[in-house]
């Protein structure tokens, strides 16, 4: 962290304390508890809260900012809130899975507990009561960003590596394509405002990660990356409708109230009504040099 401060870099921290978790995982497996739900039951909320508190303490001593990735739980959020109330440059994101899914998804279905493997991610999904705390954190600016932690593994051949041992299930879920859809549902349900929807998905991450001016704003000189959003265009989140290269969706069958009608990249229309219309299929990417973190 001291070196990051010298460089103007920003530490992004997965905040859990690992050694106690390792002990609990080993004990669960030794006792024959091998189902996917034990991924959550061995990674308690206190492990994340303690890791978050320690990361913030180290950053405070080093006098540098810190950014918590994929925050999932109330007590971890309370550590961030306390730090921000004291004026520390502590930032945190959450992810759609922690706003919409719960620990119960890890239990699978009657007769098919293995289905829960599709919901194994780290930190794990939490009980439903955490949802309200995280939505409130987004409204109150205690959470700065909603990212995806997009880390897709297919159920076939990949998640299956953990059959009979939950600790060997590859950690991660597909989420990059469904993030805006789900957060717009939060707007329609009154969880966040339309302006906050734009902030947490675009403006804030561009500012925090040194890309603002090129990204995260509609202004002269910016990259003209624009999503035109149809608030009434219902869309079913299903493997058959999504484009992520994975064989399932954790939100399968969930219909959301809005969707993109057009996507523009650097001024060029690339998607129109779910169809790719860009002239070039590949090679459009440009490297964006990020600035150093400025307090």
C-alpha positions as MATLAB code, in Angstrom:
seq = 'XXXXXXXXXXXXXXXXXXXXXXXXXXXXXXXXXXXXXXXXXXXXXXXXXXXXXXXXXXXXXXXXXXXXXXXXXXXXXXXXXXXXXXXXXXXXXXXXXXXXXXXXXXXXXXXXXXXXXXXXXXXXXXXXXXXXXXXXXXXXXXXXXXXXXXXXXXXXXXXXXXXXXXXXXXXXXXXXXXXXXXXXXXXXXXXXXXXXXXXXXXXXXXXXXXXXXXXXXXXXXXXXXXXXXXXXXXXXXXXXXXXXXXXXXXXXXXXXXXXXXXXXXXXXXXXXXXXXXXXXXXXXXXXXXXXXXXX';
ca = [
       0.000    0.000    0.000;
       2.905    2.354    0.674;
       4.267    1.628   -2.788;
       0.838    2.135   -4.334;
       0.736    5.525   -2.656;
       4.122    6.416   -4.159;
       2.838    5.501   -7.623;
      -0.621    7.052   -7.342;
      -2.112    3.578   -7.799;
      -5.328    2.311   -6.262;
      -5.398   -1.009   -4.396;
      -8.515   -3.057   -5.134;
      -9.056   -5.495   -2.288;
     -10.871   -8.805   -2.007;
     -11.516   -8.557    1.715;
     -11.876  -11.866    3.527;
      -9.635  -13.491    6.135;
      -8.536  -16.710    4.490;
      -6.915  -18.956    7.102;
     -10.019  -19.441    9.300;
     -12.058  -20.109    6.159;
      -9.580  -22.824    5.136;
     -10.024  -24.519    8.523;
     -13.824  -24.439    8.266;
     -13.754  -25.785    4.704;
     -11.510  -28.693    5.710;
     -13.732  -29.479    8.697;
     -16.927  -29.417    6.606;
     -15.508  -31.809    4.018;
     -14.183  -34.145    6.718;
     -17.702  -34.266    8.178;
     -19.190  -35.185    4.798;
     -20.687  -31.764    4.022;
     -19.801  -31.528    0.342;
     -22.846  -29.839   -1.276;
     -22.508  -26.385   -2.925;
     -24.347  -24.592   -0.094;
     -21.395  -25.287    2.217;
     -19.372  -22.840    0.149;
     -21.477  -20.138    1.832;
     -21.767  -21.814    5.213;
     -17.964  -21.937    5.597;
     -17.385  -18.317    4.505;
     -19.276  -16.323    7.102;
     -20.137  -12.642    7.070;
     -17.657  -11.999    9.879;
     -14.777  -13.180    7.665;
     -15.649  -10.483    5.144;
     -16.268   -7.811    7.775;
     -12.922   -8.510    9.463;
     -11.079   -8.509    6.155;
     -12.708   -5.212    5.213;
     -11.805   -3.612    8.540;
      -8.189   -4.776    8.258;
      -7.821   -3.515    4.673;
      -9.178   -0.104    5.640;
      -6.871    0.035    8.677;
      -3.808   -0.718    6.549;
      -4.840    1.905    4.000;
      -5.376    4.455    6.761;
      -1.897    3.791    8.179;
      -0.353    4.049    4.716;
      -2.424    7.185    3.989;
      -3.717    5.808    0.685;
      -7.168    5.113   -0.756;
      -8.564    1.588   -0.959;
     -11.352    0.045   -3.029;
     -13.295   -3.030   -1.870;
     -14.388   -5.291   -4.694;
     -17.635   -7.337   -4.667;
     -18.836   -6.416   -1.173;
     -21.675   -8.746   -0.214;
     -22.739   -8.265    3.392;
     -24.141   -5.825    5.934;
     -21.283   -5.940    8.432;
     -18.637   -5.375    5.767;
     -20.654   -2.418    4.502;
     -20.810   -0.992    8.019;
     -16.987   -0.993    8.137;
     -16.911    1.019    4.908;
     -19.585    3.404    6.193;
     -17.632    4.058    9.390;
     -14.468    4.798    7.413;
     -16.232    7.130    5.005;
     -17.938    8.932    7.895;
     -14.450    9.664    9.217;
     -13.478   11.108    5.839;
     -11.233    8.265    4.695;
     -10.939    7.563    0.949;
     -12.548    4.120    1.243;
     -14.617    2.953   -1.697;
     -16.611   -0.197   -2.298;
     -18.624   -1.898   -4.989;
     -21.306   -4.531   -4.870;
     -22.616   -6.774   -7.640;
     -26.067   -7.684   -8.974;
     -25.908  -11.210   -7.566;
     -25.692   -9.778   -4.040;
     -28.710   -7.556   -4.722;
     -30.988  -10.195   -6.268;
     -29.833  -13.719   -5.348;
     -29.561  -15.379   -1.939;
     -27.845  -18.195   -0.113;
     -30.913  -20.331   -0.846;
     -29.922  -20.510   -4.534;
     -26.852  -22.462   -3.430;
     -29.125  -25.156   -2.025;
     -30.240  -26.113   -5.534;
     -33.570  -27.868   -6.002;
     -35.169  -30.879   -4.327;
     -33.435  -33.886   -5.824;
     -30.870  -31.672   -7.555;
     -28.764  -29.898   -4.956;
     -25.945  -29.814   -7.505;
     -27.725  -26.989   -9.361;
     -26.436  -24.748   -6.584;
     -22.940  -25.015   -8.087;
     -23.989  -22.437  -10.666;
     -24.274  -19.891   -7.850;
     -20.869  -20.461   -6.263;
     -18.943  -17.190   -6.176;
     -16.710  -15.494   -3.613;
     -17.695  -13.876   -1.326;
     -20.712  -16.179   -1.320;
     -24.342  -15.259   -1.727;
     -25.869  -14.127    1.564;
     -29.311  -14.458    3.212;
     -31.981  -12.183    1.739;
     -31.939   -9.580    4.527;
     -28.619   -8.251    3.218;
     -30.350   -6.944    0.075;
     -31.990   -3.998    1.815;
     -28.693   -2.930    3.411;
     -26.860   -2.991    0.087;
     -29.582   -1.049   -1.758;
     -29.530    1.530    1.025;
     -25.745    1.717    0.712;
     -26.148    2.528   -2.976;
     -28.720    5.224   -2.269;
     -26.611    6.788    0.489;
     -23.305    6.808   -1.435;
     -21.675    4.345    0.967;
     -21.353    1.982   -2.009;
     -19.851    3.719   -5.024;
     -20.180    1.248   -7.908;
     -22.109   -1.799   -9.063;
     -19.712   -4.027  -10.983;
     -20.287   -7.589  -12.173;
     -17.368   -9.709  -10.967;
     -18.070  -11.441  -14.295;
     -16.284  -14.798  -14.082;
     -18.202  -17.368  -16.130;
     -17.710  -21.103  -15.883;
     -19.919  -23.597  -17.702;
     -21.789  -26.140  -15.613;
     -20.572  -28.865  -17.973;
     -16.920  -29.804  -17.620;
     -16.060  -26.785  -15.429;
     -18.389  -26.400  -12.431;
     -18.543  -30.208  -12.498;
     -14.966  -30.312  -11.222;
     -16.470  -29.759   -7.777;
     -18.940  -32.646   -7.686;
     -18.442  -34.308   -4.323;
     -16.263  -31.466   -2.982;
     -17.690  -27.928   -2.936;
     -14.207  -26.457   -2.410;
     -13.249  -27.527   -5.942;
     -16.173  -25.808   -7.685;
     -14.732  -23.004   -9.859;
     -15.791  -19.714   -8.282;
     -17.735  -17.263  -10.400;
     -20.907  -16.454  -12.302;
     -21.692  -14.806  -15.651;
     -22.991  -11.272  -15.181;
     -21.517   -8.728  -17.592;
     -24.548   -8.711  -19.908;
     -27.249   -8.671  -17.234;
     -25.943   -5.887  -14.953;
     -27.826   -2.933  -16.473;
     -31.034   -4.919  -16.897;
     -31.131   -5.860  -13.232;
     -30.200   -2.424  -11.942;
     -32.922   -0.844  -14.066;
     -35.352   -3.103  -12.209;
     -34.004   -1.434   -9.064;
     -34.992    1.930  -10.572;
     -38.513    0.752  -11.408;
     -38.895   -0.667   -7.886;
     -37.844    2.609   -6.277;
     -34.590    1.192   -4.855;
     -32.426    3.807   -6.606;
     -33.056    6.854   -8.782;
     -32.446    7.036  -12.516;
     -29.531    9.415  -11.935;
     -27.992    7.059   -9.393;
     -28.359    4.216  -11.911;
     -26.121    6.177  -14.309;
     -23.654    7.126  -11.584;
     -23.000    3.652  -10.204;
     -22.741    2.001  -13.626;
     -20.752    4.630  -15.522;
     -19.746    7.942  -13.968;
     -18.357    6.744  -10.634;
     -16.191    3.886  -11.967;
     -14.759    6.181  -14.659;
     -13.802    8.724  -11.996;
     -12.428    6.247   -9.458;
     -10.336    4.356  -12.014;
      -8.855    7.356  -13.806;
     -10.832    7.312  -17.066;
     -13.213   10.199  -16.543;
     -13.343   12.642  -19.418;
     -12.917    9.883  -21.988;
     -15.435    7.611  -20.267;
     -18.348    8.150  -17.904;
     -19.681   11.406  -19.356;
     -21.552   12.826  -22.337;
     -19.342   15.784  -23.226;
     -17.150   17.185  -26.013;
     -13.930   15.199  -26.229;
     -15.360   12.064  -24.613;
     -15.503    8.750  -26.440;
     -19.186    8.971  -27.457;
     -19.929    5.576  -25.908;
     -23.704    5.683  -25.414;
     -26.370    3.191  -24.399;
     -29.881    4.248  -25.386;
     -32.173    2.648  -22.825;
     -35.796    1.739  -23.455;
     -37.417    1.692  -19.991;
     -40.407   -0.308  -21.237;
     -38.659   -2.922  -23.371;
     -39.144   -6.095  -21.347;
     -36.460   -8.725  -21.689;
     -36.160  -12.302  -20.432;
     -32.792  -13.144  -18.914;
     -32.288  -16.577  -20.404;
     -29.469  -18.540  -21.946;
     -31.360  -18.482  -25.232;
     -31.473  -14.658  -25.271;
     -28.076  -13.773  -23.819;
     -24.725  -13.685  -25.598;
     -22.297  -14.675  -22.838;
     -20.337  -17.808  -23.750;
     -21.593  -19.977  -20.913;
     -24.187  -22.751  -20.746;
     -26.499  -21.259  -18.097;
     -27.768  -18.011  -16.606;
     -28.072  -17.576  -12.828;
     -31.149  -15.419  -13.556;
     -32.754  -17.912  -15.941;
     -36.368  -17.037  -16.701;
     -36.299  -13.683  -14.908;
     -38.023  -10.964  -16.963;
     -36.718   -7.442  -16.463;
     -38.693   -4.261  -17.235;
     -36.221   -2.468  -19.528;
     -33.449   -3.052  -22.027;
     -31.064   -1.312  -24.401;
     -32.457   -0.320  -27.798;
     -29.187    1.033  -29.255;
     -25.504    0.891  -28.337;
     -23.054    3.419  -29.780;
     -19.281    3.044  -29.502;
     -17.090    6.067  -30.271;
     -19.962    7.504  -32.264;
     -20.616    4.372  -34.332;
     -23.886    2.474  -33.986;
     -22.877   -1.096  -33.140;
     -26.091   -2.649  -31.738;
     -29.663   -1.930  -32.765;
     -32.610   -3.835  -31.277;
     -30.450   -6.761  -30.175;
     -28.693   -7.015  -33.565;
     -24.982   -6.382  -34.146;
     -24.797   -3.788  -36.934;
     -21.208   -2.510  -36.706;
     -19.243   -2.543  -39.945;
     -16.263   -4.287  -38.369;
     -16.723   -7.503  -36.443;
     -13.400   -7.313  -34.610;
     -10.424   -5.060  -34.117;
     -12.324   -1.967  -32.959;
     -10.805   -1.959  -29.514;
      -8.607    0.899  -28.337;
      -6.347    0.952  -25.307;
      -7.420    3.592  -22.771;
      -4.576    4.751  -20.552;
      -5.845    5.306  -17.035;
      -4.777    8.208  -14.895;
      -3.279    7.870  -11.428;
      -5.593    8.181   -8.470;
      -6.056   11.761   -7.327;
      -7.540   12.487   -3.912;
];
